[in-house]
Amino acid sequence: MLYGVFLMLSSLLCSLQLSAGSFPRPLTAQEERHYLTLARAGDEDARNILIERNLRLVAHIMNKG
């Protein structure tokens, strides 16, 4: 399962880098709290926003691995 998550995130990361050329801006603390609340309630769009806006962290973790 962990391998599947890694593949999904790495493909998302690559596709966003190729299409946009840079990472999306990080969320503010207030925005992050808002989207976390929505994601906990089952909102998939909020979950996706959290993932996309935290790609810098994902890239950093992937590069360390």
ROBA-50738 format. One record per residue: residue number from 1; residue in three letters; y, x, z of N, C-alpha, C in turn. Coordinates in steps of 0.05 Angstrom, whole numbers. Last residue first. Layout:
N
<NUM,"ala",<Y,X,Z>,<Y,X,Z>,<Y,X,Z>>,
...
***
This chain:
65
<65,"gly",<207,292,13>,<177,289,14>,<163,309,-2>>,
<64,"lys",<260,297,1>,<249,312,24>,<219,313,24>>,
<63,"asn",<267,261,-40>,<271,289,-45>,<260,307,-23>>,
<62,"met",<259,212,-13>,<240,220,-35>,<243,250,-40>>,
<61,"ile",<303,212,21>,<276,212,32>,<256,222,11>>,
<60,"his",<344,208,-18>,<343,230,1>,<315,234,13>>,
<59,"ala",<332,160,-43>,<331,184,-58>,<330,209,-40>>,
<58,"val",<340,125,1>,<314,126,-12>,<311,153,-27>>,
<57,"leu",<395,133,9>,<376,140,30>,<348,143,18>>,
<56,"arg",<414,112,-39>,<420,140,-32>,<400,150,-11>>,
<55,"leu",<398,59,-38>,<384,77,-55>,<390,106,-49>>,
<54,"asn",<419,15,-12>,<410,37,4>,<394,58,-12>>,
<53,"arg",<429,-25,-48>,<452,-11,-37>,<444,12,-19>>,
<52,"glu",<377,-43,-61>,<393,-30,-81>,<416,-14,-69>>,
<51,"ile",<360,-66,-11>,<345,-44,-24>,<363,-29,-43>>,
<50,"leu",<399,-106,-3>,<395,-85,17>,<381,-61,5>>,
<49,"ile",<388,-137,-49>,<415,-124,-46>,<413,-101,-26>>,
<48,"asn",<337,-155,-36>,<341,-138,-60>,<368,-123,-58>>,
<47,"arg",<349,-188,7>,<330,-165,10>,<335,-145,-12>>,
<46,"ala",<380,-227,-17>,<392,-210,3>,<375,-185,8>>,
<45,"asp",<341,-250,-50>,<365,-237,-62>,<378,-218,-42>>,
<44,"glu",<306,-272,-13>,<297,-249,-29>,<321,-235,-43>>,
<43,"asp",<310,-295,50>,<326,-294,25>,<319,-269,10>>,
<42,"gly",<286,-299,100>,<270,-302,76>,<285,-301,50>>,
<41,"ala",<314,-287,144>,<309,-316,140>,<293,-321,115>>,
<40,"arg",<322,-233,137>,<303,-242,158>,<296,-271,155>>,
<39,"ala",<362,-236,98>,<335,-226,91>,<314,-234,112>>,
<38,"leu",<406,-255,128>,<395,-271,107>,<366,-263,99>>,
<37,"thr",<412,-211,163>,<407,-238,174>,<395,-256,152>>,
<36,"leu",<423,-171,126>,<399,-169,143>,<392,-196,155>>,
<35,"tyr",<472,-188,105>,<448,-188,88>,<422,-186,103>>,
<34,"his",<504,-181,152>,<502,-207,138>,<477,-209,121>>,
<33,"arg",<499,-127,163>,<490,-147,183>,<486,-174,169>>,
<32,"glu",<522,-106,116>,<494,-101,121>,<483,-121,142>>,
<31,"glu",<575,-124,120>,<559,-133,98>,<529,-130,104>>,
<30,"gln",<590,-94,166>,<591,-123,167>,<573,-135,144>>,
<29,"ala",<585,-41,148>,<568,-50,170>,<567,-81,172>>,
<28,"thr",<582,-42,75>,<596,-38,101>,<578,-48,123>>,
<27,"leu",<535,-10,31>,<546,-34,45>,<562,-26,69>>,
<26,"pro",<551,40,-19>,<537,30,5>,<550,5,17>>,
<25,"arg",<553,29,-90>,<567,36,-64>,<551,25,-41>>,
<24,"pro",<497,53,-129>,<517,32,-121>,<529,39,-95>>,
<23,"phe",<496,118,-161>,<486,99,-141>,<507,77,-136>>,
<22,"ser",<500,127,-232>,<507,134,-204>,<496,112,-186>>,
<21,"gly",<483,111,-282>,<492,138,-279>,<500,146,-251>>,
<20,"ala",<461,62,-298>,<488,63,-287>,<500,91,-284>>,
<19,"ser",<411,73,-322>,<429,53,-333>,<457,55,-323>>,
<18,"leu",<388,115,-292>,<391,117,-321>,<411,97,-333>>,
<17,"gln",<390,95,-240>,<404,120,-247>,<408,122,-277>>,
<16,"leu",<357,50,-245>,<385,46,-238>,<401,72,-245>>,
<15,"ser",<308,73,-258>,<320,54,-276>,<350,50,-270>>,
<14,"cys",<298,105,-212>,<301,117,-239>,<315,98,-258>>,
<13,"leu",<294,66,-172>,<313,87,-170>,<319,99,-198>>,
<12,"leu",<250,37,-190>,<276,24,-187>,<298,44,-187>>,
<11,"ser",<211,76,-187>,<217,65,-213>,<244,51,-212>>,
<10,"ser",<211,85,-131>,<218,107,-150>,<225,97,-178>>,
<9,"leu",<196,35,-111>,<222,46,-105>,<230,68,-124>>,
<8,"met",<143,32,-132>,<163,11,-138>,<191,22,-134>>,
<7,"leu",<118,77,-111>,<121,74,-140>,<142,54,-147>>,
<6,"phe",<122,65,-55>,<134,89,-66>,<139,86,-96>>,
<5,"val",<90,19,-54>,<118,17,-47>,<133,41,-58>>,
<4,"gly",<41,42,-67>,<52,22,-84>,<82,18,-79>>,
<3,"tyr",<32,76,-24>,<35,88,-50>,<49,68,-69>>,
<2,"leu",<25,38,16>,<48,56,18>,<54,69,-10>>,
<1,"met",<-24,16,0>,<0,0,0>,<25,17,0>>,
***
